[in-house]
Amino acid sequence: MTFLTEAVKLICVVLGAAILGNWFLAEVKKSRRLNLPWYSAYLSPPGLLILAALLVPVIYWLARR
């Protein structure tokens, strides 16, 4: 039973990452189509989620120091 639980957790994380990645890619394509600055995709909701996810280990490291 524990293997099945771990497999479901893994699939959920991978599926969430794929959805977020496709959403971000759509924002990048929209930004390019509208000739917006390169950083405009990072200021969209999926871009901010990605930046927040990248900053979590840094904030944890700073808090533990």
Summary of the structure (lengths in Angstrom):
residues: 65
radius of gyration: 15.9
end to end distance: 38.4
largest distance: 51.2
contacts: 135
relative contact order: 0.09
helix: 89%
strand: 0%
